[in-house]
Amino acid sequence: MAEKTTIARPYAEAVFELAKDKGDLNEWSEKLELMAAIASNEQMAQVISNPDLDSHVVDLFTDIAGDKLGEAGANLVKLCAENGRLDVLPEIAVIYEGLKEEEQSSVVAEVISAYPLSDEQKSSIAAALKKRLDREVSIVDSVDENLIGGVVIRAGDLVIDGSAANRLESLGNKLMH
């Protein structure tokens, strides 16, 4: 995973600079999200990894996306294809979003809990993260009953695992040693 991130970073940074210069940060978010979704599709991933189909991949990719990519988006797909990097489009999208959030002094925090969170709990988590990260925070929450209790929070590079499952695992490791 680290290798794909390392490969994707220069592409994401270049796209970010282009988008920032043209004032198209949100438009590029949508383009990259679409590219990532196409590249992540199981059938498309097989096509991307097949060297016999290299010459057709860009056409197929742009046909699927339609006119939503625009000329600049299509050029990014061509560049990635020429360099054998279409498989890192999802990572490019993630890194780009991080750069965009940093530029806009905001962050999207993923909060996974064992039970649905109330609006008050979400607000409390957002306020605590805003204080810690010194950024505007928006919460995207989901439920994972396997956590047993507590929450796992991911905001950029920050990961806070306050789940009961994690605490039980830590306790088990301490008892083993």
C-alpha positions as CSV (number, residue, x, y, z in Angstrom):
1,M,0.0,0.0,0.0
2,A,2.8,2.4,0.8
3,E,4.3,1.8,-2.6
4,K,1.1,2.8,-4.4
5,T,0.8,5.9,-2.2
6,T,4.4,6.9,-3.0
7,I,3.7,6.4,-6.7
8,A,0.4,8.3,-6.6
9,R,1.6,11.4,-4.6
10,P,3.4,13.2,-7.5
11,Y,0.3,12.8,-9.7
12,A,-2.0,14.0,-6.9
13,E,0.2,17.0,-6.2
14,A,0.4,18.0,-9.9
15,V,-3.4,17.7,-10.3
16,F,-3.9,19.7,-7.1
17,E,-1.7,22.5,-8.3
18,L,-3.5,22.6,-11.6
19,A,-6.9,22.6,-10.0
20,K,-5.8,25.3,-7.5
21,D,-4.4,27.5,-10.2
22,K,-7.6,27.2,-12.2
23,G,-10.0,27.4,-9.2
24,D,-11.4,24.0,-10.0
25,L,-10.7,22.1,-6.7
26,N,-14.3,20.7,-6.4
27,E,-14.6,19.9,-10.1
28,W,-11.4,17.8,-9.9
29,S,-12.6,16.1,-6.8
30,E,-15.6,14.8,-8.8
31,K,-13.3,13.8,-11.8
32,L,-10.9,11.9,-9.6
33,E,-13.7,10.3,-7.7
34,L,-15.1,9.0,-11.0
35,M,-11.7,7.9,-12.2
36,A,-11.1,6.1,-8.9
37,A,-14.5,4.3,-9.1
38,I,-13.8,3.2,-12.7
39,A,-10.3,2.0,-11.9
40,S,-11.6,0.2,-8.8
41,N,-14.2,-1.7,-10.7
42,E,-13.3,-5.4,-10.6
43,Q,-13.8,-5.9,-14.3
44,M,-11.9,-2.8,-15.2
45,A,-9.1,-3.7,-12.9
46,Q,-8.7,-6.9,-14.9
47,V,-8.6,-4.9,-18.1
48,I,-6.0,-2.5,-16.7
49,S,-3.7,-5.3,-15.6
50,N,-3.9,-7.0,-19.0
51,P,-0.9,-5.8,-21.1
52,D,-2.5,-7.1,-24.3
53,L,-5.2,-4.5,-24.0
54,D,-3.0,-1.4,-23.2
55,S,-3.9,0.4,-26.4
56,H,-7.6,0.1,-25.7
57,V,-7.7,0.9,-22.0
58,V,-7.7,4.7,-22.4
59,D,-10.6,4.6,-25.0
60,L,-12.6,2.2,-22.7
61,F,-11.9,4.4,-19.7
62,T,-13.0,7.6,-21.4
63,D,-16.0,5.9,-23.0
64,I,-17.2,4.8,-19.5
65,A,-16.6,8.3,-18.1
66,G,-18.3,10.0,-21.0
67,D,-17.7,13.8,-21.1
68,K,-17.4,14.1,-17.3
69,L,-13.6,14.0,-17.4
70,G,-13.1,16.9,-19.8
71,E,-9.9,17.3,-21.7
72,A,-7.6,17.6,-18.7
73,G,-9.1,14.6,-17.0
74,A,-8.7,12.5,-20.2
75,N,-5.1,13.7,-20.3
76,L,-4.5,12.4,-16.8
77,V,-6.0,9.0,-17.7
78,K,-3.7,8.9,-20.8
79,L,-0.7,9.9,-18.8
80,C,-1.4,7.3,-16.1
81,A,-2.0,4.6,-18.8
82,E,1.3,5.5,-20.6
83,N,3.1,5.0,-17.3
84,G,1.2,1.9,-16.3
85,R,-0.3,3.8,-13.3
86,L,-4.1,3.5,-13.9
87,D,-4.3,1.2,-10.9
88,V,-3.2,4.0,-8.6
89,L,-6.0,6.3,-9.5
90,P,-7.9,5.5,-6.2
91,E,-4.8,6.6,-4.3
92,I,-4.4,9.7,-6.4
93,A,-8.0,10.6,-5.5
94,V,-7.4,10.1,-1.7
95,I,-4.2,12.1,-1.7
96,Y,-5.8,14.9,-3.7
97,E,-8.7,15.1,-1.2
98,G,-6.2,15.4,1.6
99,L,-4.4,18.2,-0.1
100,K,-7.7,19.9,-0.9
101,E,-8.8,19.6,2.7
102,E,-5.5,21.0,3.9
103,E,-5.8,23.9,1.5
104,Q,-9.4,24.6,2.7
105,S,-8.5,24.1,6.4
106,S,-11.1,21.4,6.7
107,V,-11.0,17.6,7.2
108,V,-13.6,14.9,6.8
109,A,-13.5,12.6,9.8
110,E,-14.7,9.0,9.5
111,V,-16.3,7.9,12.7
112,I,-17.1,4.2,13.0
113,S,-19.1,3.2,16.0
114,A,-20.7,0.0,17.4
115,Y,-24.1,1.8,17.5
116,P,-25.6,4.8,15.6
117,L,-24.4,8.1,17.0
118,S,-26.8,10.8,18.0
119,D,-26.4,14.3,16.6
120,E,-25.1,15.5,19.9
121,Q,-22.4,12.8,19.9
122,K,-21.4,13.8,16.4
123,S,-21.2,17.4,17.3
124,S,-19.1,16.6,20.4
125,I,-16.6,14.6,18.4
126,A,-16.5,17.3,15.7
127,A,-15.8,20.0,18.3
128,A,-13.0,17.9,20.0
129,L,-11.4,17.2,16.6
130,K,-11.7,20.8,15.6
131,K,-9.8,21.8,18.7
132,R,-7.2,19.2,18.3
133,L,-6.6,19.6,14.5
134,D,-7.3,23.4,14.3
135,R,-9.6,22.8,11.3
136,E,-13.2,22.7,10.4
137,V,-14.4,19.1,10.7
138,S,-17.2,17.3,9.0
139,I,-18.3,13.9,10.3
140,V,-19.1,10.8,8.1
141,D,-20.3,8.1,10.4
142,S,-21.0,4.4,10.0
143,V,-21.8,1.5,12.2
144,D,-19.7,-1.7,12.7
145,E,-21.2,-3.9,15.4
146,N,-17.9,-5.9,15.6
147,L,-16.4,-3.0,17.6
148,I,-18.6,-4.1,20.5
149,G,-18.5,-0.5,21.9
150,G,-16.7,2.7,21.5
151,V,-15.6,4.4,18.3
152,V,-12.8,4.4,15.7
153,I,-12.0,7.9,14.3
154,R,-10.0,8.5,11.2
155,A,-9.2,12.1,10.2
156,G,-6.4,12.5,7.7
157,D,-3.3,10.8,9.2
158,L,-4.9,10.7,12.7
159,V,-6.4,7.4,13.8
160,I,-8.0,7.1,17.3
161,D,-9.2,3.6,18.1
162,G,-11.3,3.8,21.2
163,S,-13.3,0.6,20.4
164,A,-14.0,-2.1,23.0
165,A,-12.6,-4.6,20.5
166,N,-9.3,-2.8,20.4
167,R,-9.1,-2.6,24.2
168,L,-9.9,-6.3,24.6
169,E,-7.2,-7.1,22.1
170,S,-4.7,-4.9,23.9
171,L,-5.6,-6.5,27.2
172,G,-5.2,-10.0,25.7
173,N,-1.7,-9.0,24.3
174,K,-0.6,-7.8,27.8
175,L,-1.8,-11.0,29.4
176,M,0.2,-13.0,26.8
177,H,3.4,-11.2,27.6
